């Protein structure tokens, strides 16, 4: 009798509209907001995403947004302007109280301890 491996359900909310940035800013006043900027054409971005997804803690109390850069270049530029963090890919931002409290990019995403930012 074989065991079926249960698929991990990821909590990502697609970030696809400019209006969502205002919502993210407002929601950051109640709980942390996480934005992951992903390049669909970059092997490094895909490897980092797999590693990050595997390390997600179900106890994190935050909203998690996923932005695919190729499909939303204008929105990606607006994230940079709104949150004051120079664009990189892949990139992870955490917002609280309307401010960027943490950001990192590339391989550092997979190794970042986010527990102190997301409680």
N, C-alpha and C positions, 0 to 999 in steps of 0.2 A: 504494500500500500504506500503510494507516494504522497509526500506532503506538498501541498500547494503553498507557494511563497506568496505572502500577502503583499500587495503593491502598496508602497508608502504614499499616502495622499498628501500632496504638497499644498501648503496654504497660500500660494501666490495669487495675487489679484493682478490681472493685466493692467498695466499703466499705458493708456492709449489716447487719453484726451486731456487737453490743457486744463479743463475744469477740475480734474482730479487733483491737480497740484494745490489748488485752494483748499480742497477737502483735506488733503494730507496735512497741510499747514494747520488747519483748524483741529483736526483729530490729534495732532501731535501735542496739543495742550492737555489731552486726557490720557494718552498712552503713547509710547514710542512708535514711530513709523519707520519702516525699513524700505529702502529703494535699492533694487539690484538692477544695474544697467548691464545688459548682455549683448555681445556681438555674435550674431548667428553665423558669421563667416569666419570666426576665429577659433582655432583649435584650443588655444590656451583658455579662452573664455568658456568653452564647453567643458574642459577638464576641471576648471575651478568651480563651475556650477555643479557638476556631479559631486565633487568633494564637499562643497558647501551644503548641498541638499542632504547628503548623508549625515552631516553633523548637526542638522537642525534639531533644536531642543523643543519638544512639544510643550514644555512649560513656559516658553517665552510668551510674554504678554505684549504682543505688538501686532500691527497690521503690516503685511509684507507685499510690496508692489514689485512687479517684474516688468521692466522696460526693454523691449527688443529694439536696439538702436536703428537697424536698417529699416524697420517699418515705421519708426517714429523719430526721425532725425531732428525735426523742429522741436519736438517735446524734449528730446535729450538736451538740446541747446538751452531750452527754458529751465530745465532742472539745474544746469550749470549756473545760469544767471540768477535764478530764484534762491538757490541755496548756497551760493558763493563757493562752489567747489569745482575746480578745473576738471573738464571732461577727461576721463580715462575709460578704458574698456578691457576687461570687465571692471565694474566699480560698485562699491557698496556704500550707501549713506544711511545714517540713522539720525532721525530728527526727534527732538523733544522740545516742548514749549516754543515752537516756531523757529527753532535754531538747529543747525547741523551740529550735533554733539560728537559725531565720529564719522570718519570716512577712510576708506582704504581701497586699494585696487590690486589687480593682477593676483599673483600667488598668495599675497598677504591676506586675502579674503579667507582662504581656506584655513589659515592658521590663527585668525583673530579670535580672541576670547571676548565674546559679545555680552556675556552674562551681566557685567556691571552696567551696561547701557540699556539692557532689555530686562527689566524686572517688574 
